[in-house]
Each structure stands twice: as structure tokens, then as C-alpha cells.
Amino acid sequence: MTTGGRWQCTSCETPLVGDFCHACGQRRIQGRLSVGEFFADVVRRVFRFDQAFAVTFWRMVRHPGRLADDYFVGRRAGILDPLQYFISSIFVQLVIAALTRALAPMVGRLSALAWLGQLGGVVAVKILLIFWMATIWRLLFRAKRANLAESYVFATYVFGTTSLLWAMLPLIDLLVPAPLGANVLVVSAVTLGIEVLYASYAIANFAKIPWFASFARVVVVMVVGYGLLTIVVGPGSMVSLLLPPMPPG
């Protein structure tokens, strides 16, 4: 709203000098809400498919340790917060899964559908799994460089990036000559390999430890973490948690 020709915050009436109120953080509101603005706001706040999303992914691929350091010290402009990044990565998986279901029959490559099991699941369960693995890591290896909260942040970034790397697999299967997903052992080995190798690389980059030491620790944490969960919930439920079915196409 305006008073005396000056824009004021609609929440606290503080004079605005930009698009956001420096006092309460409210975004500048002009006129009535339109359908286009509503969906643009959803995309911006929830899914964030913009430059910040691309930059966050690229930095997690190139220098995950540097991105985490920037987040911890407050240099967060231009990147997504970890939870928003993770939720956006899950939504990307769902979009690619829908695209794969549509294209696979058209190009005669049903093997691409075999990768979709890794792309399913409930977001809340996946987030709880992140906290579980980060806690196991903290208990087994008392890192001096990061506290428990910082470990949760970094683990969320890592799992979000792993989700995006997984999402590329069905698209690759659609493009290459060989039906990569035709063998369930190949699907399991590739998805597990991406998870272990990327986590090892990211942790080595962040913790400043040798890659082989990071790899060994990742393997230990996964064996212990998944093993304890299997004991608690049972093998059948564990398979459902790790490889939940996608919604029917």
C-alpha cells in the first residue's frame, strides 16, 4: 500500500525501499492476487526451479564442501536452503518419472521404467532417513568440523543431490542404445553406487579427509544404519522404505 506516495509494508507499515520489508521480511504486495501470481509464488517458494536451484545443484556437484561452508557462515544469497533444495529435488524426480512413463512405451524402451522405483516414496520418510543416517555418522565418527545440526544440513544437501543424479538414470536409459534397466541387479548396483560414491566424494570435500577414508566411513554408516532399521522394521518393510512403488501410470 502507499501513504503520501511512498510504499509501505502491508504487515507492519514500515516504509519500503525494495521488494521486501527490512523490518519483518514481508514481500511487497501490489493489487489483488491473480492465478498466475499464485502459481508463480508456489513455484518460487516451494519448488524453486530458478537460477538458485541450478546454482545449488552445480555447486554441490563441483564443491559441496564450499557450499556448506558458505551456508554455515551465512553467505546464503543465490543458493537454496537445504530443505527447500531437497523438496525441489524430489519434485524433479516425480516430473521425470511422469515423463518417463509417457515416453518409454513410445520409444519401445520399457527398461527405463525399472529405474522409477528409486524415485518414489514419501518425502517425510526420506527426510527422516537423512536425519537417521546423519545421526549414525555423528555417533560413529565424532567430527570436529561440524556439529550435529550442521551434519543434518550437509546430509540434506547430499541426499537432495543424490536424488537429482538418480533422476537422470531413466532419461539416460531412454537415450542410449542398450536397455540398461532390463537387469534388476544393474539397477540396484548403479543406484547404490551413485549414493555411495557421491556421498564419499562430498564428505571428503567437506571434511577435508582422504577419499578412501570417506568411502570406508560411508559404507560403515550405511551398513549400520540400514542394518539397524532392518532389525527394527523387518526386511519387507525395509524394502518398501528404500524402494517404494511409484504411483500407477
Secondary structure, 3 states (H helix, E strand, C coil): CEECCEEECCCCCCECCCCECCCCCCECCCCCCCHHHHHHHHHHHHHCCCHHHHHHHHHHHHCHHHHHHHHHHCCCCCCCCHHHHHHHHHHHHHHHHHHHHHHHHHHCCHHHHHHHHHHCCCHHHHHHHHHHHHHHHHHHCCCCCCCHHHHHHHHHHHHHHHHHHHHHHHHHHHHCCCCHHHCHHHHHHHHHHHHHHHHHHHHHHHHCCCHHHHHHHHHHHHHHHHHHHHHHHCHHHHHHHHCCCCCCC
